[in-house]
């Protein structure tokens, strides 16, 4: 699913996290089979939302990135993984 922003400078795509990288970055495989490197948006970081391998995420990308190699994770999608914390 591709959703364009009103300003037409960014667009959103869905994907799955395939690897955790250093410096709080993630390798994400998009639904169109491309792999990109993403960082987490400040809103997700402030909300302390944990992202692990296998999670489905919503990624925001710029139309100006010609190689489409970088993105920003703006949301972890519902039902991406069942987490139960036992304490």
Backbone as XML, in Angstrom:
<?xml version="1.0"?>
<chain id="A" units="angstrom">
  <residue number="1" name="UNK">
    <atom name="N" x="0.840" y="-1.174" z="0.000"/>
    <atom name="CA" x="0.000" y="0.000" z="0.000"/>
    <atom name="C" x="0.885" y="1.237" z="0.000"/>
  </residue>
  <residue number="2" name="UNK">
    <atom name="N" x="0.708" y="2.100" z="-0.943"/>
    <atom name="CA" x="1.458" y="3.347" z="-1.004"/>
    <atom name="C" x="0.491" y="4.492" z="-0.740"/>
  </residue>
  <residue number="3" name="UNK">
    <atom name="N" x="0.848" y="5.303" z="0.230"/>
    <atom name="CA" x="0.010" y="6.441" z="0.590"/>
    <atom name="C" x="0.860" y="7.693" z="0.459"/>
  </residue>
  <residue number="4" name="UNK">
    <atom name="N" x="0.426" y="8.634" z="-0.367"/>
    <atom name="CA" x="1.195" y="9.851" z="-0.579"/>
    <atom name="C" x="0.745" y="10.935" z="0.391"/>
  </residue>
  <residue number="5" name="UNK">
    <atom name="N" x="1.714" y="11.737" z="0.821"/>
    <atom name="CA" x="1.432" y="12.856" z="1.703"/>
    <atom name="C" x="0.853" y="14.007" z="0.877"/>
  </residue>
  <residue number="6" name="UNK">
    <atom name="N" x="0.198" y="14.931" z="1.551"/>
    <atom name="CA" x="-0.387" y="16.075" z="0.858"/>
    <atom name="C" x="0.675" y="16.916" z="0.168"/>
  </residue>
  <residue number="7" name="UNK">
    <atom name="N" x="1.838" y="17.013" z="0.761"/>
    <atom name="CA" x="2.888" y="17.839" z="0.173"/>
    <atom name="C" x="3.586" y="17.131" z="-0.985"/>
  </residue>
  <residue number="8" name="UNK">
    <atom name="N" x="3.313" y="15.851" z="-1.193"/>
    <atom name="CA" x="3.859" y="15.050" z="-2.294"/>
    <atom name="C" x="5.379" y="14.895" z="-2.233"/>
  </residue>
  <residue number="9" name="UNK">
    <atom name="N" x="5.985" y="15.146" z="-1.070"/>
    <atom name="CA" x="7.428" y="14.959" z="-0.959"/>
    <atom name="C" x="7.785" y="13.681" z="-0.216"/>
  </residue>
  <residue number="10" name="UNK">
    <atom name="N" x="6.808" y="13.065" z="0.451"/>
    <atom name="CA" x="7.056" y="11.796" z="1.131"/>
    <atom name="C" x="5.941" y="10.822" z="0.787"/>
  </residue>
  <residue number="11" name="UNK">
    <atom name="N" x="6.246" y="9.536" z="0.891"/>
    <atom name="CA" x="5.219" y="8.526" z="0.715"/>
    <atom name="C" x="5.456" y="7.411" z="1.712"/>
  </residue>
  <residue number="12" name="UNK">
    <atom name="N" x="4.404" y="6.655" z="1.996"/>
    <atom name="CA" x="4.457" y="5.606" z="3.010"/>
    <atom name="C" x="4.283" y="4.242" z="2.355"/>
  </residue>
  <residue number="13" name="UNK">
    <atom name="N" x="5.090" y="3.280" z="2.799"/>
    <atom name="CA" x="4.979" y="1.903" z="2.324"/>
    <atom name="C" x="5.070" y="0.973" z="3.525"/>
  </residue>
  <residue number="14" name="UNK">
    <atom name="N" x="4.543" y="-0.237" z="3.374"/>
    <atom name="CA" x="4.605" y="-1.228" z="4.442"/>
    <atom name="C" x="5.732" y="-2.204" z="4.166"/>
  </residue>
  <residue number="15" name="UNK">
    <atom name="N" x="6.268" y="-2.778" z="5.247"/>
    <atom name="CA" x="7.326" y="-3.758" z="5.112"/>
    <atom name="C" x="7.489" y="-4.551" z="6.393"/>
  </residue>
  <residue number="16" name="UNK">
    <atom name="N" x="8.494" y="-5.442" z="6.383"/>
    <atom name="CA" x="8.782" y="-6.282" z="7.543"/>
    <atom name="C" x="10.244" y="-6.110" z="7.931"/>
  </residue>
  <residue number="17" name="UNK">
    <atom name="N" x="10.510" y="-6.036" z="9.226"/>
    <atom name="CA" x="11.878" y="-5.898" z="9.722"/>
    <atom name="C" x="12.597" y="-7.229" z="9.545"/>
  </residue>
  <residue number="18" name="UNK">
    <atom name="N" x="13.771" y="-7.195" z="8.888"/>
    <atom name="CA" x="14.526" y="-8.422" z="8.647"/>
    <atom name="C" x="15.802" y="-8.495" z="9.470"/>
  </residue>
  <residue number="19" name="UNK">
    <atom name="N" x="16.333" y="-7.341" z="9.914"/>
    <atom name="CA" x="17.578" y="-7.361" z="10.688"/>
    <atom name="C" x="17.675" y="-6.114" z="11.556"/>
  </residue>
  <residue number="20" name="UNK">
    <atom name="N" x="18.335" y="-6.275" z="12.696"/>
    <atom name="CA" x="18.642" y="-5.156" z="13.578"/>
    <atom name="C" x="20.080" y="-4.745" z="13.306"/>
  </residue>
  <residue number="21" name="UNK">
    <atom name="N" x="20.314" y="-3.461" z="13.103"/>
    <atom name="CA" x="21.640" y="-2.947" z="12.786"/>
    <atom name="C" x="22.126" y="-2.042" z="13.912"/>
  </residue>
  <residue number="22" name="UNK">
    <atom name="N" x="23.426" y="-1.759" z="13.951"/>
    <atom name="CA" x="23.938" y="-0.833" z="14.968"/>
    <atom name="C" x="23.348" y="0.569" z="14.794"/>
  </residue>
  <residue number="23" name="UNK">
    <atom name="N" x="23.472" y="1.363" z="15.826"/>
    <atom name="CA" x="23.014" y="2.756" z="15.841"/>
    <atom name="C" x="21.501" y="2.867" z="15.670"/>
  </residue>
  <residue number="24" name="UNK">
    <atom name="N" x="20.765" y="1.926" z="16.244"/>
    <atom name="CA" x="19.293" y="1.949" z="16.244"/>
    <atom name="C" x="18.709" y="2.023" z="14.842"/>
  </residue>
  <residue number="25" name="UNK">
    <atom name="N" x="19.291" y="1.273" z="13.925"/>
    <atom name="CA" x="18.769" y="1.189" z="12.565"/>
    <atom name="C" x="18.286" y="-0.226" z="12.289"/>
  </residue>
  <residue number="26" name="UNK">
    <atom name="N" x="17.434" y="-0.361" z="11.290"/>
    <atom name="CA" x="16.819" y="-1.640" z="10.959"/>
    <atom name="C" x="16.876" y="-1.862" z="9.456"/>
  </residue>
  <residue number="27" name="UNK">
    <atom name="N" x="17.007" y="-3.111" z="9.044"/>
    <atom name="CA" x="16.869" y="-3.456" z="7.631"/>
    <atom name="C" x="15.431" y="-3.921" z="7.447"/>
  </residue>
  <residue number="28" name="UNK">
    <atom name="N" x="14.736" y="-3.289" z="6.511"/>
    <atom name="CA" x="13.318" y="-3.554" z="6.284"/>
    <atom name="C" x="13.121" y="-4.013" z="4.846"/>
  </residue>
  <residue number="29" name="UNK">
    <atom name="N" x="12.403" y="-5.130" z="4.690"/>
    <atom name="CA" x="12.047" y="-5.615" z="3.356"/>
    <atom name="C" x="10.640" y="-5.126" z="3.050"/>
  </residue>
  <residue number="30" name="UNK">
    <atom name="N" x="10.534" y="-4.282" z="2.038"/>
    <atom name="CA" x="9.250" y="-3.697" z="1.677"/>
    <atom name="C" x="8.387" y="-4.708" z="0.945"/>
  </residue>
  <residue number="31" name="UNK">
    <atom name="N" x="7.119" y="-4.396" z="0.823"/>
    <atom name="CA" x="6.191" y="-5.294" z="0.140"/>
    <atom name="C" x="6.524" y="-5.455" z="-1.337"/>
  </residue>
  <residue number="32" name="UNK">
    <atom name="N" x="7.262" y="-4.503" z="-1.911"/>
    <atom name="CA" x="7.655" y="-4.612" z="-3.313"/>
    <atom name="C" x="9.020" y="-5.292" z="-3.473"/>
  </residue>
  <residue number="33" name="UNK">
    <atom name="N" x="9.471" y="-6.002" z="-2.420"/>
    <atom name="CA" x="10.697" y="-6.812" z="-2.398"/>
    <atom name="C" x="11.993" y="-6.011" z="-2.326"/>
  </residue>
  <residue number="34" name="UNK">
    <atom name="N" x="11.966" y="-4.680" z="-2.206"/>
    <atom name="CA" x="13.179" y="-3.895" z="-2.017"/>
    <atom name="C" x="13.572" y="-3.932" z="-0.546"/>
  </residue>
  <residue number="35" name="UNK">
    <atom name="N" x="14.874" y="-3.889" z="-0.271"/>
    <atom name="CA" x="15.355" y="-3.804" z="1.111"/>
    <atom name="C" x="15.980" y="-2.439" z="1.330"/>
  </residue>
  <residue number="36" name="UNK">
    <atom name="N" x="15.587" y="-1.784" z="2.416"/>
    <atom name="CA" x="16.120" y="-0.472" z="2.743"/>
    <atom name="C" x="16.554" y="-0.453" z="4.203"/>
  </residue>
  <residue number="37" name="UNK">
    <atom name="N" x="17.302" y="0.578" z="4.564"/>
    <atom name="CA" x="17.735" y="0.772" z="5.946"/>
    <atom name="C" x="16.898" y="1.900" z="6.537"/>
  </residue>
  <residue number="38" name="UNK">
    <atom name="N" x="16.353" y="1.666" z="7.727"/>
    <atom name="CA" x="15.449" y="2.632" z="8.351"/>
    <atom name="C" x="15.896" y="2.965" z="9.766"/>
  </residue>
  <residue number="39" name="UNK">
    <atom name="N" x="15.562" y="4.167" z="10.189"/>
    <atom name="CA" x="15.705" y="4.539" z="11.590"/>
    <atom name="C" x="14.306" y="4.783" z="12.152"/>
  </residue>
  <residue number="40" name="UNK">
    <atom name="N" x="14.216" y="4.884" z="13.460"/>
    <atom name="CA" x="12.926" y="5.021" z="14.131"/>
    <atom name="C" x="12.612" y="6.499" z="14.316"/>
  </residue>
  <residue number="41" name="UNK">
    <atom name="N" x="11.372" y="6.867" z="14.076"/>
    <atom name="CA" x="10.966" y="8.261" z="14.262"/>
    <atom name="C" x="10.968" y="8.610" z="15.750"/>
  </residue>
  <residue number="42" name="UNK">
    <atom name="N" x="11.047" y="9.892" z="16.042"/>
    <atom name="CA" x="11.078" y="10.344" z="17.424"/>
    <atom name="C" x="9.813" y="10.008" z="18.187"/>
  </residue>
  <residue number="43" name="UNK">
    <atom name="N" x="8.684" y="10.042" z="17.509"/>
    <atom name="CA" x="7.409" y="9.733" z="18.163"/>
    <atom name="C" x="7.365" y="8.279" z="18.621"/>
  </residue>
  <residue number="44" name="UNK">
    <atom name="N" x="7.867" y="7.371" z="17.790"/>
    <atom name="CA" x="7.915" y="5.953" z="18.162"/>
    <atom name="C" x="8.912" y="5.760" z="19.302"/>
  </residue>
  <residue number="45" name="UNK">
    <atom name="N" x="10.039" y="6.448" z="19.231"/>
    <atom name="CA" x="11.061" y="6.337" z="20.272"/>
    <atom name="C" x="10.548" y="6.878" z="21.604"/>
  </residue>
  <residue number="46" name="UNK">
    <atom name="N" x="9.859" y="8.024" z="21.581"/>
    <atom name="CA" x="9.311" y="8.607" z="22.805"/>
    <atom name="C" x="8.253" y="7.718" z="23.439"/>
  </residue>
  <residue number="47" name="UNK">
    <atom name="N" x="7.493" y="7.016" z="22.609"/>
    <atom name="CA" x="6.451" y="6.119" z="23.111"/>
    <atom name="C" x="7.017" y="4.788" z="23.585"/>
  </residue>
  <residue number="48" name="UNK">
    <atom name="N" x="8.323" y="4.608" z="23.434"/>
    <atom name="CA" x="9.033" y="3.398" z="23.864"/>
    <atom name="C" x="8.455" y="2.143" z="23.219"/>
  </residue>
  <residue number="49" name="UNK">
    <atom name="N" x="8.144" y="2.240" z="21.936"/>
    <atom name="CA" x="7.636" y="1.094" z="21.187"/>
    <atom name="C" x="8.825" y="0.269" z="20.728"/>
  </residue>
  <residue number="50" name="UNK">
    <atom name="N" x="8.839" y="-0.999" z="21.120"/>
    <atom name="CA" x="9.952" y="-1.877" z="20.766"/>
    <atom name="C" x="9.686" y="-2.519" z="19.417"/>
  </residue>
  <residue number="51" name="UNK">
    <atom name="N" x="10.715" y="-2.553" z="18.595"/>
    <atom name="CA" x="10.609" y="-3.148" z="17.267"/>
    <atom name="C" x="11.628" y="-4.274" z="17.193"/>
  </residue>
  <residue number="52" name="UNK">
    <atom name="N" x="11.165" y="-5.459" z="16.787"/>
    <atom name="CA" x="12.050" y="-6.616" z="16.685"/>
    <atom name="C" x="11.906" y="-7.238" z="15.298"/>
  </residue>
  <residue number="53" name="UNK">
    <atom name="N" x="12.751" y="-8.224" z="15.026"/>
    <atom name="CA" x="12.730" y="-8.902" z="13.731"/>
    <atom name="C" x="11.367" y="-9.560" z="13.521"/>
  </residue>
  <residue number="54" name="UNK">
    <atom name="N" x="10.816" y="-9.383" z="12.336"/>
    <atom name="CA" x="9.524" y="-9.967" z="11.997"/>
    <atom name="C" x="8.358" y="-9.012" z="12.129"/>
  </residue>
  <residue number="55" name="UNK">
    <atom name="N" x="8.559" y="-7.879" z="12.779"/>
    <atom name="CA" x="7.477" y="-6.902" z="12.937"/>
    <atom name="C" x="7.110" y="-6.275" z="11.598"/>
  </residue>
  <residue number="56" name="UNK">
    <atom name="N" x="5.818" y="-6.052" z="11.399"/>
    <atom name="CA" x="5.345" y="-5.311" z="10.232"/>
    <atom name="C" x="5.341" y="-3.836" z="10.617"/>
  </residue>
  <residue number="57" name="UNK">
    <atom name="N" x="5.919" y="-2.996" z="9.763"/>
    <atom name="CA" x="6.053" y="-1.578" z="10.069"/>
    <atom name="C" x="5.598" y="-0.735" z="8.884"/>
  </residue>
  <residue number="58" name="UNK">
    <atom name="N" x="5.263" y="0.512" z="9.193"/>
    <atom name="CA" x="4.939" y="1.500" z="8.176"/>
    <atom name="C" x="6.152" y="2.412" z="8.045"/>
  </residue>
  <residue number="59" name="UNK">
    <atom name="N" x="6.664" y="2.531" z="6.825"/>
    <atom name="CA" x="7.900" y="3.273" z="6.570"/>
    <atom name="C" x="7.583" y="4.501" z="5.731"/>
  </residue>
  <residue number="60" name="UNK">
    <atom name="N" x="8.193" y="5.612" z="6.108"/>
    <atom name="CA" x="8.039" y="6.863" z="5.382"/>
    <atom name="C" x="9.320" y="7.100" z="4.591"/>
  </residue>
  <residue number="61" name="UNK">
    <atom name="N" x="9.182" y="7.391" z="3.298"/>
    <atom name="CA" x="10.347" y="7.613" z="2.437"/>
    <atom name="C" x="10.179" y="8.919" z="1.675"/>
  </residue>
  <residue number="62" name="UNK">
    <atom name="N" x="11.296" y="9.523" z="1.302"/>
    <atom name="CA" x="11.279" y="10.768" z="0.553"/>
    <atom name="C" x="11.308" y="10.486" z="-0.943"/>
  </residue>
  <residue number="63" name="UNK">
    <atom name="N" x="10.618" y="11.301" z="-1.701"/>
    <atom name="CA" x="10.652" y="11.144" z="-3.158"/>
    <atom name="C" x="11.976" y="11.640" z="-3.727"/>
  </residue>
  <residue number="64" name="UNK">
    <atom name="N" x="12.735" y="12.397" z="-2.945"/>
    <atom name="CA" x="14.002" y="12.942" z="-3.419"/>
    <atom name="C" x="15.151" y="11.956" z="-3.287"/>
  </residue>
  <residue number="65" name="UNK">
    <atom name="N" x="14.966" y="10.874" z="-2.541"/>
    <atom name="CA" x="15.997" y="9.843" z="-2.418"/>
    <atom name="C" x="15.915" y="8.963" z="-3.663"/>
  </residue>
  <residue number="66" name="UNK">
    <atom name="N" x="16.738" y="9.256" z="-4.644"/>
    <atom name="CA" x="16.649" y="8.582" z="-5.940"/>
    <atom name="C" x="16.915" y="7.087" z="-5.851"/>
  </residue>
  <residue number="67" name="UNK">
    <atom name="N" x="17.811" y="6.672" z="-4.977"/>
    <atom name="CA" x="18.138" y="5.253" z="-4.862"/>
    <atom name="C" x="17.188" y="4.515" z="-3.931"/>
  </residue>
  <residue number="68" name="UNK">
    <atom name="N" x="16.369" y="5.241" z="-3.205"/>
    <atom name="CA" x="15.390" y="4.662" z="-2.275"/>
    <atom name="C" x="16.055" y="3.675" z="-1.335"/>
  </residue>
  <residue number="69" name="UNK">
    <atom name="N" x="17.081" y="4.132" z="-0.615"/>
    <atom name="CA" x="17.811" y="3.260" z="0.290"/>
    <atom name="C" x="17.544" y="3.556" z="1.754"/>
  </residue>
  <residue number="70" name="UNK">
    <atom name="N" x="16.965" y="4.696" z="2.065"/>
    <atom name="CA" x="16.764" y="5.095" z="3.460"/>
    <atom name="C" x="15.293" y="5.392" z="3.720"/>
  </residue>
  <residue number="71" name="UNK">
    <atom name="N" x="14.895" y="5.174" z="4.965"/>
    <atom name="CA" x="13.522" y="5.470" z="5.345"/>
    <atom name="C" x="13.413" y="5.684" z="6.840"/>
  </residue>
  <residue number="72" name="UNK">
    <atom name="N" x="12.199" y="6.011" z="7.286"/>
    <atom name="CA" x="11.945" y="6.243" z="8.702"/>
    <atom name="C" x="10.730" y="5.428" z="9.110"/>
  </residue>
  <residue number="73" name="UNK">
    <atom name="N" x="10.885" y="4.633" z="10.167"/>
    <atom name="CA" x="9.773" y="3.833" z="10.682"/>
    <atom name="C" x="8.877" y="4.760" z="11.488"/>
  </residue>
  <residue number="74" name="UNK">
    <atom name="N" x="7.618" y="4.872" z="11.057"/>
    <atom name="CA" x="6.703" y="5.781" z="11.744"/>
    <atom name="C" x="5.627" y="5.053" z="12.529"/>
  </residue>
  <residue number="75" name="UNK">
    <atom name="N" x="5.506" y="3.724" z="12.314"/>
    <atom name="CA" x="4.462" y="2.992" z="13.027"/>
    <atom name="C" x="4.743" y="1.497" z="12.973"/>
  </residue>
  <residue number="76" name="UNK">
    <atom name="N" x="4.496" y="0.811" z="14.090"/>
    <atom name="CA" x="4.510" y="-0.656" z="14.098"/>
    <atom name="C" x="3.063" y="-1.083" z="13.927"/>
  </residue>
  <residue number="77" name="UNK">
    <atom name="N" x="2.801" y="-1.908" z="12.943"/>
    <atom name="CA" x="1.425" y="-2.266" z="12.609"/>
    <atom name="C" x="0.869" y="-3.297" z="13.577"/>
  </residue>
  <residue number="78" name="UNK">
    <atom name="N" x="-0.420" y="-3.270" z="13.768"/>
    <atom name="CA" x="-1.099" y="-4.179" z="14.696"/>
    <atom name="C" x="-0.945" y="-5.622" z="14.255"/>
  </residue>
  <residue number="79" name="UNK">
    <atom name="N" x="-0.861" y="-6.517" z="15.216"/>
    <atom name="CA" x="-0.785" y="-7.944" z="14.917"/>
    <atom name="C" x="0.531" y="-8.377" z="14.319"/>
  </residue>
  <residue number="80" name="UNK">
    <atom name="N" x="1.566" y="-7.534" z="14.436"/>
    <atom name="CA" x="2.842" y="-7.891" z="13.829"/>
    <atom name="C" x="3.553" y="-8.977" z="14.612"/>
  </residue>
  <residue number="81" name="UNK">
    <atom name="N" x="3.379" y="-8.989" z="15.900"/>
    <atom name="CA" x="3.933" y="-10.075" z="16.712"/>
    <atom name="C" x="3.216" y="-10.086" z="18.052"/>
  </residue>
  <residue number="82" name="UNK">
    <atom name="N" x="3.069" y="-11.249" z="18.605"/>
    <atom name="CA" x="2.419" y="-11.369" z="19.906"/>
    <atom name="C" x="3.488" y="-11.348" z="20.975"/>
  </residue>
  <residue number="83" name="UNK">
    <atom name="N" x="3.441" y="-10.339" z="21.814"/>
    <atom name="CA" x="4.440" y="-10.219" z="22.872"/>
    <atom name="C" x="3.749" y="-10.318" z="24.212"/>
  </residue>
  <residue number="84" name="UNK">
    <atom name="N" x="4.225" y="-11.221" z="25.009"/>
    <atom name="CA" x="3.741" y="-11.299" z="26.375"/>
    <atom name="C" x="4.944" y="-11.186" z="27.284"/>
  </residue>
  <residue number="85" name="UNK">
    <atom name="N" x="4.881" y="-10.275" z="28.193"/>
    <atom name="CA" x="5.979" y="-10.072" z="29.128"/>
    <atom name="C" x="5.605" y="-10.763" z="30.427"/>
  </residue>
  <residue number="86" name="UNK">
    <atom name="N" x="6.402" y="-11.732" z="30.809"/>
    <atom name="CA" x="6.142" y="-12.431" z="32.067"/>
    <atom name="C" x="7.140" y="-11.941" z="33.101"/>
  </residue>
  <residue number="87" name="UNK">
    <atom name="N" x="6.615" y="-11.460" z="34.199"/>
    <atom name="CA" x="7.487" y="-10.954" z="35.269"/>
    <atom name="C" x="7.176" y="-11.663" z="36.552"/>
  </residue>
</chain>
